[in-house]
Amino acid sequence: MQELPDGSGCFTMSLPLPSDHWIYAEDTSAPPRPVVPSFWKFIIQEHIKRAIKACTRQGKDMDFDPDALVMTICNNLLFPASLRIPY
């Protein structure tokens, strides 16, 4: 546990995902249709890479939260920094 200057404390805990989490569900749907022009591919890839790095401490954590990853990707793609959705 990390003690903070004001006397409070915090810690990070990793729990396994529940067995019914969306990441384990069988994908039976059709692939999504593109919703942006193909020339945005590079920009979108860079945002996704940045989100993955943010959610995995620059690739150091292999145990990361897929829901946080999705939220981070959405925040980076859709909102300027001043309008980010809090977690």
C-alpha positions in Angstrom: 0.0 0.0 0.0 1.2 3.5 -0.9 0.9 6.1 1.9 0.1 9.6 0.6 1.3 12.9 2.2 -2.1 13.5 3.7 -2.0 10.2 5.6 -4.4 8.4 3.3 -3.4 5.4 1.3 -4.1 3.8 -2.0 -3.2 0.6 -3.8 -3.8 -1.1 -7.2 -5.4 -4.5 -7.2 -5.9 -6.8 -10.2 -8.8 -9.1 -10.1 -9.7 -11.7 -12.7 -12.5 -10.8 -15.2 -15.9 -12.5 -14.5 -16.6 -15.5 -16.7 -19.4 -13.7 -18.4 -17.3 -10.7 -19.4 -17.8 -9.5 -23.0 -14.2 -10.4 -24.0 -15.0 -14.1 -23.6 -18.3 -14.1 -25.5 -18.4 -15.9 -28.8 -18.4 -13.4 -31.7 -21.3 -14.3 -34.0 -22.0 -10.9 -35.4 -21.0 -9.7 -38.8 -17.8 -7.6 -38.9 -18.6 -3.9 -38.5 -18.7 -1.7 -41.6 -16.1 1.1 -41.7 -17.5 4.4 -40.5 -14.6 6.6 -41.4 -12.7 7.2 -44.6 -9.8 4.9 -45.2 -7.2 7.7 -45.2 -7.8 8.0 -41.5 -6.4 4.6 -40.9 -2.9 5.8 -39.9 -4.4 8.4 -37.4 -6.7 5.8 -35.9 -3.9 3.3 -35.6 -1.8 5.8 -33.7 -4.6 6.6 -31.3 -5.1 2.9 -30.6 -1.4 2.4 -30.0 -1.3 5.3 -27.6 -4.4 3.9 -25.7 -2.7 0.4 -25.4 0.5 2.0 -24.1 -1.5 4.1 -21.6 -3.4 1.0 -20.4 -0.3 -1.2 -20.1 2.3 1.2 -18.6 4.1 1.4 -22.0 3.8 -2.4 -22.5 5.1 -3.4 -19.1 1.7 -4.8 -17.9 0.3 -7.8 -19.7 -2.5 -8.0 -17.2 -4.7 -5.0 -18.1 -8.4 -4.1 -18.0 -10.0 -4.4 -21.5 -12.8 -2.1 -20.5 -10.3 0.6 -19.6 -8.6 0.0 -22.9 -11.9 0.5 -24.8 -12.7 3.7 -22.9 -9.2 5.0 -23.5 -9.5 4.4 -27.2 -12.8 6.1 -27.4 -11.6 9.1 -25.4 -8.5 9.5 -27.6 -10.5 9.1 -30.8 -13.6 11.1 -30.0 -12.8 13.8 -27.5 -10.1 16.5 -27.1 -8.2 16.3 -23.9 -10.4 19.0 -22.2 -13.6 17.0 -22.8 -12.4 13.5 -21.8 -14.9 11.2 -20.1 -13.6 10.2 -16.6 -13.3 6.5 -15.8 
